[in-house]
Amino acid sequence: MPLNWTSLLLLMPVMFCFESASGGQVLVVPMEYSHWMNVKVILEELVHRGHEVTVLTSSAAIRVESGKPSPFKFEIFTTSLNTKEFESYFKDWINEWTYEFPKYSVWKIYSRIQSMFVEYSELFEMFCKGMVLNKKLLQKLQASRFDVLLIDPAVLCGELLAELLDIPVVHTLRFTPGYSQEKHCGGLPFPPSYVPVALSELTDRMTFMERVKNMMTGIVFDTLIQTVMQKKWNHFYSEVLGRPTTMCELLAKADIWLIRTYWDIEFPRPLLPNFEFVGGLHCKPAKPLPEEMEKFVQSSGDHGVVVFSLGSMVSNLTEERANTIASALAQFPQKVLWRYEGKTPDSLGPNTRLYKWLPQNDILGHPKTKVFITHGGTNGVYEAIYHGVPMVGIPLFADQPDNIARVKAKGAAVRLDFTTFSSKDLLNALKAVIHNPSYKENAMRLSRIHHDQPVKPLDRAVFWIEFVMRHKGAKHLRPAVHDLTWLQYHSLDVIGFLLACVAAVIFIFTRCCLFCCRKFTQSGKKKKRD
């Protein structure tokens, strides 16, 4: 026994050296705002497990702040834009989507979305050139010998960088418009009869007209993605690589797709083995609130508190909307914590306190929180689900209407239209969610589903990234759909062949019958002559 313990003690330094040396090199191309907040949690866990993380970002970054102390290394490429100009693109798109789109006709919306796709594509082409045409940067990245590239498909160009560096890819995303990239590039099955298209705001229980809407929405987004974006990027990718290639061809090489939702709000649908749901990976138990905030929350007594936030991209509202909201909140006995940076509304009640920043997860986890008024961002929705808090959804843009539609379908939320709701509408919605116990019960049911997983979402996300690093990819999970043509995938060639066989059999049988009939007729005529 003493000898065994001595051997173990002597081996421990070697074991620790081996463990530290097993850490990999991770390169990340992140998206801004809530996308960065989500992926940052994964990166911090990777660093905690001994991996070295390098974040590739632009000099115009908004939330990806490379100047602050961080556990990550940063590689910065320059662009002709500065941070304010980059941020203004997003703010202009958000303001138009929020305030102007409801006034547009269907054709105007389609035309404007098409224009936005072009603007978005041109913006990220500028960033892409800053990455892949910078030879000095590319040489430095190649010399680092990264084990995996973690990218958000919302940042166009990540898959091209992976091809140039010849490293495996892991995608992290909520969805692409209409599921176009997942469907056409990832090979994900998409039966439109019961799988609602992303941004359609439909459920899996569709009427006939809703199925018509679902299919038409999918066709519109497929057309926009393929004609407006992919056509442009196919040419650029081919030019950079010096050979004919397509954006979809490179996206299809992704080893793992990490989807930022889970079966708590998702509807059942077919999946592929390299698609993994990791919704709520950023959620965690609530920590104590700041002293001043805790006093305000405790002052609510048995009535509890309402939490109100429109996320990281919308910090203020028009004066008219702010007063509509404030006048409704002032009529409640609950205390209200409102994340807001604009002019203080004239109708603000004494029960409402404004904050430029809120520890949202910690407040939602507080036992006195009764309801969450939210824009429906994925991160906020999952924090509410994690803590079992029912919601009043006021979606603004992007995935938010879809997220609220799903939570509403599960019975844990009421939805309001941002541009049209009145103080009375908000008042009635809050009364319903607070006083109707079914909303709290359904929120708790979703929370139990979310917590009842064999492996935590964050651990699952990190596992698959490390899996790709260990095995230099995950090609064994890549379905054969990527090697089939459109005709072969839908078995149209087989159907055509079988129809041709049936037609040939019918033709031969018909000819034989006609031949026999003719012979029989001719023999009958000969008998009559005889």
Buried (B, 14 or more C-beta within 10 A) or exposed (E): EEEEEEEEEEEEEEEEEEEEEEBBBBBBBBBBBBBBBBBBBBBBBBBEBEBBBBBBBBBBBBBBEBEEEBEBBBBBBEBEBEBEEBBEBBEEBBBBBBBEBEEBEEEEBBEBBBEBBBEBBEBBBBBBBBBBEBEEBBEEBEEBEBBBBBBBBBBBBBBBBBBBBEBBBBBBBBBBBBBBBBBBBBBBEBEBEBBBBBBBBBBBEBEEEBBEBBBEBBEBBBBBBBEBBBEBBBEBBBEBBEEEBBBBBBBBBBBBBBBBBBBBBEBEBEEBEBBBBBBBBBBBEBEEBEEEBBEBBEEBEEBBBBBBBBBBBBBEBEEEBBBBBBBBBBBBEBBBBBBBEEEEBEBBBEBBBBBEEBBBBBBBBBEBBBBBBBBBBBBBBBBBBBBBBBBBBBBBBBBBBBBBBBBBBBBBBBBBEBBEBEBEBBBBBBEBBBEEEEBBEBBBBBBEBBBEBEEBBBBBBBBBBBBBBEEEBBEEBBBEBBEBEEEEBEEEEEEEEEEEEEEEEEEEEEEEEEEEEEEEEEEEEEEEEE
